[in-house]
């Protein structure tokens, strides 16, 4: 299973809806209370978001401060180690908020390009439709409606023998009614009578 595909699967309603409405759904949360400020999201100058996933915060803290052009924070007693950053998490998040707000996402991509810790820009559900990795791995297969209109669904992350599942669109409402009734032994005259009575589609 792919972690990216699994995350997309969990967010499938948002991803599919974003393409249908051409926009992203609103989100909410309180980032100031993150127990580990280095596992959190921060807005950039252009109102994009970066996610830090530094599960070993003490290992990466000094290097992060260097990449943020704020080396002095590594020696700040409030942020000296994970315990101190937890105790002063509101101040630490506020400091990181202020720093990340000084550059655009493109600038942070360049600045953090050599940082060894795990970080990534947050993509919106709509942006996932253009994500090279998601497309190359077949996580957003394109299907066609009964009117031949293209649309995408998020593929299931579960694969057996390294074979991804094949998606197909759901049948239209009542698409197989006649076929099922014929299999049950009804004749066309009976089916037409049921249709005229409004009993079936």
N, C-alpha and C positions, 0 to 999 in steps of 0.2 A: 504494500500500500504506500502511496505517496502522501507525505504530509501536506504538500500544496493542494493535491487533489482532494484530500480529506477536508481541508479548510474550505475549499471551494464548495464541496458537497454540503457542508454545514450551512454555508451562506448562499446556497443555490437559489432560494426565493429572492434574496436581495439582488443577486447577480442577474438572474433572468428578468426580474421586474425592472432593473435599471435600464436594460436595453429597450424594454417595451415602452417605458415612460421617458426615456432619454435623460434621466437624472438619477441622483442617488437619494436613498432614503435617509432621514435624519438619524443621528446617533446621540448617545448621552453617556455620561460617566464622570466620576470625580478622580482625576489623575493625581491630585495632591496627596492622596492617602495611600499611595503605593508603598508597601512595606519595604521594597527594594527600589529606590528611585532609578536604578539602572535597568530595571525591567518595567518600562513605561513608554508612553508616547509623548512626543513634544511637537508643538506647532512651529513651522518655519516662518520666515519673513513673508513669504507669499501664501501663507495660510494652508500649506500642505503639512503633512505630519511625518515624523520619523519615529520608528520603533526601535528601542534598545532592548536587547535580550541578553543581558550580561549576568548569567546565572552564577558566575564566580566574580562578583563585583570587585573584590579586593585585588584580584589578578589584573583587572583592566582599568581600574580607576585612574591611576597616574597617567597611563597612556591616553585615556580618553581626555583628561584635562589638557594634555599636550596638544591633541588634535583640535580641541576647542579653543586653543590660544588662551587658556586660563590655567597655566601650570600651577599658579599659586593655590588653587583650590585643593590640590592634592595634599597640601600641608595644613589646610584649614582644620582645626581640631574638631569642628562640628561634623566634618565629612571624612575623618581620618581612616575609618574602617566601616565595615558593614553595620556594626552595632551603632556607631555614631550617626551614620547616615539614616538608619532606621529611627533613632531618637529624634533627629532633626530633619525628618523626611519632608516636612512642609517647606522648610528653608532650602533644602537641597533641590527639590522639584522646582521651586521658584527660581533658584539660580540657573538651573538647566533650561527652564522655560525662557528666561531672559536671554541666555546665550544663543539658543537655537533660533530665537526670533530675530537675530541680527543678520542671518543669511537666508537666501532662497534655497529651495530644495536642490536646484542644480548646483549651487555653490557648495552645499553640504555633501552632495554626492562626490564632488571633487575633493573636498577637504578630508572626508572620512574614507577615501579610497584606499588608504594604506593602514587604516585602523584594523587591528586583528580581531577585535570583538565582533559579536554578531549584532548587526543592525540592518535595517531596510526601510525604505520609504513605504508608507501605508498606501496601498492602492485602493481606490474606490471600487465598488462592485462594477461600475461602468468601465473602468480602466482595465479590469481583468479581461474584457473582451479583446483587448489589443496586446495582452501580455504574451511576449514571444515564447516563454517557457510553457505557459498553459496551452497555447496553440500547438506548439511543436510536439507536446506530449499527448495531444488529442483529448485534453480535458474539457474542451468546449466543442463537441462535434456539431456540425451544422446539419439540420434536418429540413424537410420541406413539408409545408402544410398541404392539405388537400387541394388548395388553390395555387400550389406551387410557390408559395412565399417562403423564403429562407428564414430560419430562426435557429437559435442555439440553445442547447441544454447542457447542464453540467453532468459529465459522466460520473458514474459510480466509481469510487476510489478502489473498490475491491476487484482484484484480478486473480484468476486461477490459471496456473501454468503460464504466467506472464501474458495472458490474453485479456485485453480489456473487453468489457461487456459491450454488446452492440445495442445502441439506443434506437428506438423507433417511436414515432409519435403515437399518441393514444388514438383510438378510433373516434370518429365523429359521433355525436349523439345519435343513436339509432342506426348507425351505419350498417350493422349486421342483423337488423331486425328481420328482414325478409329471409335471409339465409337461415337464421335460427328457426323461424316458423316453418319454413319448408322442410328442414331436418326433422321437425316435430310431427310432420305429416299433414300440415295444413296445405290446402290448394290455393291457387292464386285468387279464386273467387272469394274464399274465406278471408284471405289476407287483405284484399281490397275492401271487403265489408268492414273489417276491423279498422282499417285506416279511415274509411268514411265516417265511422262512428267515433273516431278520435281515441280509440283504445290503444293504438300503436302508432308509431311514426311512419 
